[in-house]
Amino acid sequence: MSKSFFGLFGISIIAVCLFIPGYAKIRSLNHKNADLQTKTRKLAEENQLLERELSMMEKDQLYQEKILREKLGVVRKDEIPLKMIPRD
């Protein structure tokens, strides 16, 4: 009985040693896959927001004017631009 027990125990140890690295690799890849899926989801949401903004820039004249005024400092002909100087 002891020979068969030690033989079975030895085979079990060898099997465990062979399968542990593969199991660890699978767990690592599953974790990496989950991270990539999260990034993909976030990028898809950001892409939708950017597509909406692009659509508004192409079609909505009020939004175009807002962007021109805020980001580029554009003023109309009849307006006087003011520059605010902060006090020290």
ABEGO torsion letter per residue (X at the ends): XAAAAAAAAAAAAAAAAAAAAAAAAAAAAAAAAAAAAAAAAAAAAAAAAAAAAAAAAAABAAAAAAAAAAAAGBBBAABBBBBBBBBX
